Amino acid sequence: MPLHAPYDPDNIFAKMLRGEIPAIKIHEDDHTLAFMDIFPQSDGHTLIIPKHVEARNLLDMPTETLAPFITSVQRIARAVEKALTPDGLIVTQFNGEAAGQTVFHLHMHVIPVYTGQPRRRGHGTGEPADMDALGKLATQIAAAL
């Protein structure tokens, strides 16, 4: 899939925003939704997506909507750090299939990193995580907001 293509309103994140499929939510406000990645690379792997935009990636995002989106990303990253006390955090975003993007709705990853503990799997691969365990992590992170 090319870097620039029409937005698909039936992508999985758009369906989450419309309530058509479930998400293990951490936080939702007027601008963003933060939820657990069901294929986590480490405990606490969180995704943040913008609402009310049809942006496939950062390049498509309207400039006037970037500030509230990035503010939410920072807020969630701080909550992950406070709740889970990792040794580091990866905050990343992929633009286009060639760069590793698998869902074509702009999203940021907050991935806790723990010294001596390798990431469990590649991006978006393997079996889904245990939903109860993800729910407990979501509750911990939400409590740290």
C-alpha positions as CSV (number, residue, x, y, z in Angstrom):
1,M,0.0,0.0,0.0
2,P,1.4,3.4,-0.9
3,L,2.3,6.1,1.6
4,H,-0.6,8.3,0.4
5,A,-3.9,6.6,-0.4
6,P,-7.5,7.3,0.4
7,Y,-8.6,6.8,4.0
8,D,-10.5,3.6,4.6
9,P,-13.3,4.3,7.0
10,D,-13.6,0.6,7.7
11,N,-10.2,0.2,9.3
12,I,-10.2,-1.4,12.7
13,F,-9.4,1.9,14.6
14,A,-12.3,3.7,12.9
15,K,-14.6,0.9,13.9
16,M,-13.4,1.2,17.5
17,L,-14.1,4.9,17.5
18,R,-17.6,4.2,16.2
19,G,-18.1,1.5,18.9
20,E,-18.5,-1.3,16.3
21,I,-15.7,-3.3,17.9
22,P,-14.5,-3.4,21.5
23,A,-11.3,-1.8,22.8
24,I,-9.7,-2.1,26.2
25,K,-9.8,1.6,26.9
26,I,-7.5,3.6,29.1
27,H,-8.7,7.1,28.4
28,E,-11.0,8.9,26.0
29,D,-11.5,12.6,25.6
30,D,-12.8,14.9,22.8
31,H,-9.7,14.5,20.7
32,T,-8.2,11.0,21.4
33,L,-8.8,7.5,22.5
34,A,-6.0,5.5,24.3
35,F,-6.3,1.8,24.6
36,M,-4.3,-1.4,25.1
37,D,-2.5,-3.0,22.1
38,I,-3.9,-6.6,21.9
39,F,-0.5,-7.7,20.4
40,P,1.7,-6.0,22.9
41,Q,5.5,-5.9,22.6
42,S,5.7,-5.5,26.4
43,D,3.4,-5.2,29.3
44,G,1.6,-1.9,29.1
45,H,1.9,-1.4,25.3
46,T,-0.6,1.4,24.7
47,L,-2.0,3.0,21.5
48,I,-3.3,6.5,21.1
49,I,-5.5,7.5,18.1
50,P,-7.0,10.8,17.1
51,K,-10.8,11.2,16.8
52,H,-12.7,13.2,14.2
53,V,-10.1,13.0,11.5
54,E,-9.4,10.8,8.6
55,A,-5.7,10.7,8.8
56,R,-3.9,7.6,7.7
57,N,-0.6,8.7,9.1
58,L,1.2,11.8,10.5
59,L,1.6,13.3,7.1
60,D,-2.2,13.3,6.6
61,M,-3.0,14.8,10.0
62,P,-4.3,18.4,9.8
63,T,-1.8,20.6,11.5
64,E,-4.4,22.3,13.7
65,T,-5.3,18.9,15.3
66,L,-1.7,17.9,16.1
67,A,-1.4,19.8,19.4
68,P,-4.2,18.1,21.3
69,F,-3.2,14.7,19.8
70,I,0.5,15.0,20.9
71,T,-0.6,16.4,24.3
72,S,-2.7,13.2,24.8
73,V,0.3,11.1,23.8
74,Q,2.5,12.7,26.4
75,R,-0.2,12.4,29.1
76,I,-0.6,8.7,28.4
77,A,3.1,8.1,28.3
78,R,3.5,9.8,31.7
79,A,0.7,7.6,33.1
80,V,2.3,4.5,31.7
81,E,5.6,5.5,33.3
82,K,3.9,6.3,36.7
83,A,1.8,3.2,36.7
84,L,4.3,0.6,35.5
85,T,7.7,2.2,36.3
86,P,9.5,0.9,33.3
87,D,13.2,1.6,32.7
88,G,12.4,3.4,29.5
89,L,9.6,4.1,27.0
90,I,9.5,3.8,23.2
91,V,7.1,6.4,21.8
92,T,6.8,5.8,18.1
93,Q,4.6,6.1,15.0
94,F,4.9,4.4,11.5
95,N,4.1,6.2,8.2
96,G,3.1,3.7,5.5
97,E,3.3,0.0,5.0
98,A,7.0,0.1,4.0
99,A,7.7,1.7,7.4
100,G,5.8,-1.0,9.3
101,Q,2.4,0.6,9.5
102,T,-0.3,-2.1,9.7
103,V,-3.5,-0.1,10.5
104,F,-4.0,2.9,8.3
105,H,-5.4,5.3,10.9
106,L,-2.8,7.5,12.6
107,H,-1.7,6.1,15.9
108,M,1.1,6.4,18.3
109,H,2.6,3.5,20.3
110,V,3.8,3.9,23.9
111,I,5.9,0.8,24.7
112,P,7.4,0.3,28.1
113,V,10.9,-1.1,28.1
114,Y,12.3,-3.1,31.0
115,T,16.0,-3.7,31.4
116,G,16.9,-7.3,30.7
117,Q,13.4,-8.1,29.3
118,P,13.3,-8.3,25.5
119,R,10.2,-7.3,23.7
120,R,8.0,-10.3,23.2
121,R,7.1,-10.1,19.6
122,G,7.3,-8.1,16.5
123,H,4.9,-5.3,15.7
124,G,1.3,-6.6,15.2
125,T,2.3,-10.3,15.2
126,G,1.7,-13.4,17.2
127,E,-1.3,-14.4,19.2
128,P,-3.5,-11.8,21.0
129,A,-2.6,-11.2,24.7
130,D,-4.8,-12.3,27.6
131,M,-7.7,-9.8,27.7
132,D,-8.0,-10.0,31.5
133,A,-4.3,-9.1,31.9
134,L,-4.7,-6.2,29.5
135,G,-7.7,-5.0,31.4
136,K,-5.7,-5.0,34.7
137,L,-2.9,-3.0,33.0
138,A,-5.4,-0.6,31.6
139,T,-6.9,0.0,35.0
140,Q,-3.4,0.7,36.5
141,I,-2.6,3.1,33.7
142,A,-5.9,4.9,33.9
143,A,-5.5,5.3,37.7
144,A,-2.2,7.1,37.1
145,L,-3.8,9.8,34.9
